[in-house]
Amino acid sequence: MKETQAAWPAGIRKTKQRRFVLALLDKADAPLSASEIFDRVKSEDAAIWLSTVYRILDRFAGEGLVVKTTVADGGAALYARNRNRHRHYAVCVNCRRIVGLENCPMESFEPKLTERDFRVLGHRVEMYGYCRDCDKKLSGAY
């Protein structure tokens, strides 16, 4: 896999496995689980263990290189490259397909909190339902 074009982060040793993981996340159009990342890196013939992928992802998340999202229904944690903008996703409850939302549903939401009571640093919105393909299959509309 071709190495990522982004500058390598200071303070993180540049290993073959870390380069593979970061390059993969740079190219991904949706968040990936550690298992998906492991499978893709292994297909590139890289010598890596799943536990190594988890350690790399934890380190990258700690350094702010990736964003870790935990799906509320107890599914696997998902990882995406931190592009200094937040994203929201809709998750198919049947096939687990992830669809990125075009906008932030919280843009016009004004929380009724005073700064002295609570300061909002961020938010997470996840929607659950059926993707187009699963909806057609499950509703019997072929």
N, C-alpha and C positions, 0 to 999 in steps of 0.2 A: 504494500500500500504506500502510495506517495505521501511523504511527510507534509504536515500542515504548513500552510504559508504564514500563519501568524507567528510572531516572535515567541521564542521559547521563554516561559516564565522564569524569572530569577529565583534562585534558591531551590529549584527542583532539578535533581540530576537527570540528565537526558539519556534514558535507556531505550533500547529497542522496543520493549513492551509499552512504555509510556508514550513513545512517539506513535506507535500503532493505535493505541486507545484514543489519544487526542486527535489524530488525523481522522479516525472513524467518526468521532463525535462532531468534528468540524463539517463533515460531509452529510451527516444524518439530517433528514428533514423532519424527524419526530423524535421524541425522547426514546431511549433504549434501556432495557433492563441489563443488569450485569451479565446475565446468561446470554442475551442476544449479542452483547459486545464480545463476550468470550467466544461464542460460535463463529462470529465474523472474523475475529482476530486469528482464531485457530485455522480457519479456511485459508488464510494468507500464509499458512505454514510457520507461524511464529511459535516459539516454544514458550508457553505461558500456562499457568494454572488459573482456575476460577478464583481461588483465594487471592491470587496476585491481582486480578482484575478488580476485585473488591477493594484491596488496599490502594491501588492506583486511583480508583474513583473517590475513595474517602479522602485521599491526599489532595486530589484536584478540587473536590468540593470545599475542603478546608482552606484552600488557597483562592477560592472564588472563580476557578476556571470552569467548573461545571455547576449546574443547578440540580439538586436532588429533589425529586418529587415523589411523595408516597401516596399512592392511590388509596383513597379512604376505605375501599371495600376489602382491604387486607391483601391486595395484590402486591406484586413485587415493586420495589422502588425503581423509579425510572430516572435516567440521567440525560441531560442535554447540555450542550456547550453554552456557557454563559456569554451571551452576546450583548450584555448590558442593557437588555430590555426584557421585560417579563412577558410570558406567554401563558395562555390558558388553553385547555384542551377539553374535547368531548371524547369519552371513552365508550366504546361499544361493549356492553355487558355480555355479549355472546362470543364474539371472536377476539375481543380485546384490542381491536384496531383503534388507533389514536388519531383524532382529527384536530388540527390546530384551528383555533378561533381567529378570525380576522381582526377582531377588536377586543378591547377589554370591557367586559360588562360592568366593571366597577367605575368607569370613567366619570359617569354622572352621579354616582352614589355619594352622598355626603353623610358620613357617619356622625351621629349626634354624640360626640365626645368632646370634652374640653381638654386642652393640652395638659392642664395640670393633673387630670385624671388618667389620661392615657395618650401616648404618642404612637400613632400608627407608623410602622416601618415598612410594611408590605402586606400583601394579601395573596390568597390562593383561591381560585375558583375552578372546580371540576364539574363537568356535566356528565351524566350517564344516560345511556339510551341504546338504540340500535343504529348501526351504520346502514346505509342504503341497501347493501347486499343482504345483510342479515334480516332487515325489516321485510324485504321482499320474500325471502325464504320462509320466515316465521308467519307472515300474514297469508301465505299461500298464493300470492300474486306472482305468477311466473310469466 
